[in-house]
Amino acid sequence: MTTTAIRSKVHKYIDEADIKVLEVVYQLLEVYRQSNSSLLTNEQQKEILKRSALYKAGKIKGYSITEARKRVKQKLSA
């Protein structure tokens, strides 16, 4: 989805939202603005980009949330 399409959808949603939704969106934007760019540190952003590249190259496997929970339960019960 393009930036323009996202912006259009967000504007439409905001125009129709009730006060509770507007307050939540406002608070989220304030946190984002105060952090200056991202909720992630530079190191976390680099790690995500690195893992994404490895995943796209087929060098690492991802797990669904169901698979991840199953693996965690297996590790904890061992």
Secondary structure, DSSP 8 states (H G I E B T S, - for coil): --HHHHHHHHHHHHHH--HHHHHHHHHHHHHHHHTTT-SS-HHHHHHHHHHHHHHHTTSS----HHHHHHHHHHHHH-
